[in-house]
Amino acid sequence: MKKSLSLIVFLAGLASCIYPFKSDLEDSSENIIVFDGKIIVGGVSTVSISRVLTFEEGVFAPHGVTEGTAWIEDDEGKKYYPDNYPSKQSSFQIPTQDVSPERKYRMMADVDDKLYVSDWLEAIDPPVIDDISIDYDPNDSTSVQVLVSVHGGDSGTGYIGLSFDETWEFHSEWVCRYELDTNRWREVERTLPYPNYWCWKTSSFNGFILVDYSEFTEDKVTDYQVLRFPTRDNRNQKKYSINVKAVNLSPDTYKYMKNLDEISKGGGSLFSPNPGEMASNIRCDSDPSCRVFGYITASLETSKRVFIDSRYYNPPLARTSYLFIPDDKRESYEFGFYPVDFMILPKGDNGEDLEGIYWGPLRCIDCVADGGTKTKPDFWE
């Protein structure tokens, strides 16, 4: 009989976690540096840096912004830098699309004039993404789910890390039919459509969804739900795309991330190690006595992208609570409100209908102000 799938979500990075524990760090935690890094051979590598701070007795958290520099080095001495090197910051994206899978790699960083280095790491060959499907959630018809089928490939370890980025085409909440004549401070009907009605938006999950199939009878995971969102979400308005990325993880990497996740959620057992006891693969080369938290991984990454149209969209009722007819148009405009459309809404003192040209915040008529972009992605179909 097959055992059920064990899934642990390792959110974005160490800096998002809180670790409740008591240890011998209470007197020296203010200078512990925390690293979170993914060396992606054939992709974009990422490194983030934070610092452990005590914010109440016995509780520690990677917190605040520790600025430094970081880069990647291979075993032939070649270095790979972020585009803005040597600018100091707390997170880095390092181009490693063209590096060789035959080399070993390590992360290096300079923080507070101290050099930190990771162990030498060999990138594990990637798993194989067999299929990505998008459909209604059978347990909730008001939600759409993204399912992934994947197997470890020739270098399967029993452990896979999944991440993804998603892009969708959406429109602003309202069609803007009026504009403001600021010479006369009065609304006039538009002769041309408002330009920022349709946009694209992108969101990324850069942590790992950790998948353990080490005790399965088959070297694969089928139809695993990696994402779920409501049918009323604007992801469904026109076209949606998700790019799922997968890496094979070593048993040590999986164990570290699993323990960290359990501690951060308060679900660890009595015998679970606290962060101060968990073996890191990073050290301070300048001062070996310095304590360091975190873990660096190295992987070859595979990815697969799919598209879906608006077949699952269930348009929500239009929100009108934030719309109003201004008493002072100039003042409303200066506070960032704009005319939207002529409407009849129950906005009177006693709930009676009031007709007029209603105004609202820019985000309700402008998809760029709502976090979108007018630049069409290169991969868009």
Residue pairs with C-beta under 8 A, 6 or more apart in sequence:
2 216
2 217
2 218
3 215
3 216
5 211
5 212
5 213
5 216
5 221
5 224
6 211
6 212
7 209
7 210
7 211
7 212
7 224
8 209
8 210
8 212
8 257
8 258
8 261
8 262
9 207
9 209
9 210
9 261
10 161
10 207
10 208
10 209
10 210
10 257
10 260
10 261
11 17
11 207
11 261
11 264
12 205
12 206
12 207
13 36
13 48
13 206
13 207
14 34
14 35
14 36
14 48
14 50
14 62
14 260
14 293
14 294
15 34
15 36
15 48
15 50
15 62
15 63
17 61
17 62
17 260
17 263
17 264
18 59
18 61
18 264
19 59
19 60
19 61
19 263
19 264
19 274
19 275
20 58
20 59
20 263
20 266
21 58
21 59
21 60
21 263
21 274
21 275
21 276
22 58
23 274
23 276
23 277
24 276
25 32
25 52
25 60
25 276
25 291
26 54
26 57
26 58
28 291
29 52
29 53
29 54
29 60
30 51
30 52
30 53
30 54
31 51
31 290
32 51
32 52
32 290
32 291
32 292
32 293
33 49
33 50
33 51
33 52
33 66
33 111
33 112
33 116
33 284
33 290
33 292
33 293
33 294
34 49
34 50
34 51
34 52
34 62
34 292
34 293
34 294
35 47
35 48
35 49
35 107
35 109
35 116
35 118
35 282
35 292
35 293
35 294
35 295
35 296
36 47
36 48
36 50
36 294
36 295
37 45
37 46
37 47
37 48
37 70
37 107
37 118
37 294
37 295
37 296
37 297
38 45
38 46
38 206
38 296
38 297
38 299
39 45
39 72
39 96
39 105
39 107
39 121
39 123
39 296
39 297
39 298
39 299
40 46
40 96
40 247
40 299
40 300
40 301
41 96
41 99
41 100
41 101
41 105
41 123
41 298
41 299
41 300
41 301
42 96
42 97
42 99
42 101
42 300
42 301
43 96
43 97
43 245
43 301
44 93
44 94
44 95
44 96
44 97
45 72
45 80
45 93
45 94
45 95
45 96
46 91
46 92
46 93
46 94
46 206
47 70
47 91
47 92
47 94
47 107
47 109
47 296
48 90
48 91
48 92
49 66
49 67
49 68
49 70
49 90
49 91
49 109
49 111
50 62
50 63
50 64
50 65
50 66
50 90
51 62
51 63
51 64
51 66
52 60
52 61
52 62
52 63
52 293
53 60
53 61
53 63
53 64
54 60
55 61
55 63
60 275
62 293
65 90
66 90
66 111
66 112
67 88
67 89
67 90
67 111
68 88
68 89
68 90
68 109
68 110
68 111
68 112
69 85
69 86
69 87
69 88
69 109
69 110
70 82
70 92
70 94
70 107
70 108
70 109
70 110
71 79
71 80
71 81
71 82
71 85
71 94
71 107
71 108
71 109
72 79
72 80
72 94
72 96
72 105
72 106
72 107
72 108
73 79
73 80
73 105
73 106
73 108
74 80
74 99
74 100
74 103
74 104
74 105
75 103
75 104
75 105
75 120
76 103
79 108
80 94
80 95
80 96
80 99
81 94
82 92
82 93
82 94
82 95
83 93
83 95
99 105
101 123
101 125
101 300
104 120
104 121
104 122
105 120
105 121
105 123
105 298
106 117
106 118
106 119
106 120
106 121
106 296
107 116
107 117
107 118
107 282
107 296
108 115
108 116
108 117
108 118
109 115
109 116
109 117
110 116
113 286
114 284
114 285
114 286
114 287
114 290
115 284
115 285
115 286
116 282
116 283
116 284
116 285
116 292
117 282
117 283
117 285
118 281
118 282
118 283
118 296
119 281
119 282
119 296
121 281
121 296
121 297
121 298
122 298
123 298
123 299
123 300
124 155
124 157
124 247
124 248
124 249
124 250
124 298
124 299
124 300
125 153
125 154
125 155
125 248
125 300
126 153
126 155
126 246
126 247
126 248
126 299
126 300
126 301
126 302
127 150
127 151
127 152
127 153
127 156
127 160
127 246
127 247
127 248
127 302
128 150
128 151
128 152
128 153
128 302
129 148
129 149
129 150
129 244
129 246
129 302
129 303
129 304
130 149
130 150
130 151
130 220
131 147
131 148
131 149
132 146
132 147
132 148
132 149
132 242
132 244
132 304
132 306
133 146
133 147
133 223
133 306
134 144
134 145
134 146
134 147
134 240
134 242
134 306
134 308
134 312
135 144
135 145
135 147
136 143
136 144
136 145
136 231
136 312
137 143
137 144
137 145
137 225
137 228
141 231
142 230
142 231
142 232
142 314
143 228
143 229
143 230
143 231
144 228
144 229
144 230
144 231
144 233
144 235
144 236
144 312
145 225
145 227
145 228
146 164
146 225
146 226
146 227
146 228
146 242
146 244
147 223
147 224
147 225
147 226
148 162
148 221
148 223
148 224
148 226
148 244
148 246
149 220
149 221
149 222
149 223
149 224
150 160
150 162
150 211
150 220
150 221
150 224
150 246
151 218
151 219
151 220
151 221
152 158
152 160
152 213
152 219
152 220
152 248
153 248
155 248
156 219
156 248
157 214
157 248
157 249
157 250
157 251
157 254
158 212
158 213
158 214
158 215
158 251
159 210
159 211
159 212
159 213
159 214
159 248
159 249
159 250
159 251
159 253
159 254
160 210
160 211
160 213
160 221
160 246
160 247
160 248
160 249
161 208
161 209
161 210
161 211
161 246
161 247
161 248
161 249
161 257
161 297
161 299
162 208
162 209
162 211
162 226
162 244
162 245
162 246
163 204
163 205
163 206
163 207
163 208
163 209
163 244
163 245
164 204
164 205
164 226
164 227
164 242
164 243
164 244
164 245
165 202
165 203
165 204
165 205
165 242
165 243
165 245
166 202
166 203
166 204
166 227
166 235
166 240
166 241
166 242
166 243
167 200
167 201
167 202
167 240
167 241
167 242
167 243
167 377
167 380
168 200
168 201
168 234
168 235
168 236
168 237
168 238
168 239
168 240
168 241
169 198
169 199
169 200
169 237
169 238
169 239
169 240
169 380
170 198
170 199
170 200
170 201
170 234
170 235
170 237
170 238
170 367
170 372
171 197
171 198
171 199
171 234
171 237
171 238
171 367
172 196
172 197
172 199
172 363
172 364
172 365
172 366
172 367
172 370
173 318
173 319
173 363
173 364
173 365
173 370
174 318
174 340
174 341
174 360
174 364
174 365
175 193
175 194
175 197
175 341
175 365
176 190
176 194
176 197
176 338
176 339
176 340
176 341
176 365
176 366
177 189
177 190
177 340
177 341
177 342
178 187
178 188
178 189
178 190
178 339
178 340
178 341
178 342
178 357
179 187
179 188
179 190
179 194
179 338
179 339
180 186
180 187
180 188
180 329
180 333
180 338
180 339
181 187
181 188
182 333
185 329
185 330
185 333
186 329
187 329
187 339
187 357
194 365
194 366
195 374
196 365
196 366
196 367
196 368
196 369
196 372
196 374
197 365
197 367
198 238
198 367
199 367
199 368
199 370
199 372
199 373
199 374
200 372
200 373
200 374
200 375
200 376
200 377
200 380
201 234
201 371
201 372
201 373
202 373
202 377
208 247
208 249
208 257
209 226
210 249
210 254
210 257
210 258
210 261
211 221
211 224
212 254
212 258
213 219
213 220
213 221
214 251
226 244
227 242
229 235
231 312
231 313
231 314
232 313
232 314
232 315
232 316
236 310
236 312
236 313
236 314
237 310
237 313
238 309
238 310
239 307
239 308
239 309
239 310
239 380
239 381
240 307
240 308
241 305
241 306
241 307
241 308
241 379
241 380
241 381
242 305
242 306
243 303
243 304
243 305
244 303
244 304
244 305
245 301
245 302
245 303
246 301
246 302
246 303
247 297
247 299
247 300
247 301
247 302
248 299
249 257
249 297
249 299
250 297
253 295
253 297
256 278
256 279
256 295
257 295
259 268
259 272
259 273
259 278
260 275
260 278
262 268
262 269
262 272
263 272
263 274
263 275
275 293
276 291
276 293
280 292
280 293
280 294
280 295
281 295
281 296
282 292
282 294
282 295
282 296
283 290
283 292
284 290
284 292
305 379
307 381
320 343
320 345
320 358
322 360
322 361
322 364
323 340
323 343
323 345
323 347
323 358
323 359
323 360
323 364
324 337
324 347
324 358
324 359
324 360
325 347
325 354
325 356
325 357
325 358
325 359
326 332
326 337
326 359
332 359
336 361
336 362
337 359
337 360
337 361
337 362
338 359
338 360
338 361
338 362
338 365
339 357
339 358
339 359
340 357
340 358
340 359
340 360
340 364
340 365
341 357
341 358
342 355
342 356
342 357
342 358
343 355
343 356
343 357
343 358
344 353
344 354
344 355
345 353
345 354
345 358
346 352
346 353
346 354
347 353
347 354
348 354
361 369
362 369
363 369
363 370
364 370
368 374
